Amino acid sequence: LESQLVDNGPSSHGYFCEPHILGQLGHMVEMCSTKPIPIEISSAIQETKLATFMGLFPEIHHAWVSVDGRLYLWDYSDGSTDVKMIADLDQVI
């Protein structure tokens, strides 16, 4: 990653996909299953005031969602709805 950032400079690529290239990524990703987002998190997402981001930690079978200044984590592998939350941070995560 460091060499890519140094070689390409700051304006080459961001961490987010531009809408016009999303279609090109279809062959790189294979959907094998889906899991529902716990209700507690779905409710929080609907109340977003500034920003919401989400992702996966596949090595530890956890998903994360940040909603404004709150971070939610849960184990998606066992169908659990046990959500861990870190709240009241000063800035958007």
C-alpha positions in Angstrom: 0.0 0.0 0.0 2.8 2.4 0.9 4.5 1.9 -2.4 1.2 2.4 -4.3 0.5 5.7 -2.5 4.1 7.0 -3.1 4.2 5.9 -6.7 0.7 7.0 -7.7 0.5 10.2 -5.7 -2.4 11.4 -3.7 -4.8 12.0 -6.6 -4.5 8.7 -8.4 -7.1 6.6 -6.5 -9.2 7.0 -3.5 -10.5 4.3 -1.2 -14.0 4.6 -2.6 -15.2 3.4 -6.0 -16.5 6.0 -8.5 -20.0 5.2 -9.8 -18.8 5.0 -13.4 -16.4 2.1 -12.6 -18.7 0.0 -10.4 -19.9 -2.0 -13.4 -16.3 -3.0 -14.2 -15.9 -4.6 -10.7 -18.7 -7.1 -11.2 -16.4 -9.8 -12.5 -14.1 -9.4 -9.5 -16.7 -10.0 -6.8 -18.7 -13.2 -6.3 -21.6 -13.2 -4.0 -21.8 -16.4 -2.0 -24.3 -15.5 0.7 -26.0 -12.5 2.3 -26.7 -11.7 5.9 -29.3 -9.3 7.3 -28.1 -6.2 9.2 -29.3 -6.3 12.8 -32.4 -4.2 13.5 -30.5 -2.0 16.0 -28.1 -1.0 13.2 -30.8 -0.6 10.6 -32.6 1.8 12.9 -29.4 3.8 13.5 -28.6 4.0 9.8 -32.1 5.5 9.1 -31.2 8.2 11.7 -27.9 9.2 10.1 -27.2 12.9 10.4 -23.8 13.2 8.8 -22.3 10.0 7.4 -22.6 6.2 7.4 -19.9 3.7 6.3 -19.7 0.0 6.5 -17.4 -2.9 5.7 -16.2 -6.4 6.7 -13.4 -7.9 8.6 -13.5 -11.3 6.9 -10.6 -12.7 8.9 -12.6 -12.5 12.1 -16.1 -12.8 10.6 -17.2 -9.4 11.8 -19.0 -6.6 10.0 -18.7 -3.0 11.0 -20.9 0.1 10.5 -20.2 3.6 11.5 -23.1 6.0 11.9 -21.9 9.5 12.6 -19.9 9.2 15.8 -20.9 5.6 16.7 -19.2 2.3 15.6 -21.1 -0.9 15.5 -19.6 -4.4 15.3 -21.2 -7.8 15.0 -20.3 -11.4 14.1 -22.1 -12.2 10.8 -21.0 -15.8 10.7 -23.3 -17.2 13.3 -26.5 -15.2 12.6 -26.2 -13.5 15.9 -27.8 -10.2 16.6 -25.4 -9.4 19.4 -24.1 -5.9 18.5 -21.2 -4.2 20.2 -21.3 -0.4 20.0 -18.8 2.3 20.7 -20.7 5.6 21.1 -20.4 9.3 21.6 -17.1 9.9 19.8 -16.3 13.5 19.0 -16.0 13.1 15.2 -17.6 11.1 12.4 -15.9 7.8 12.0 
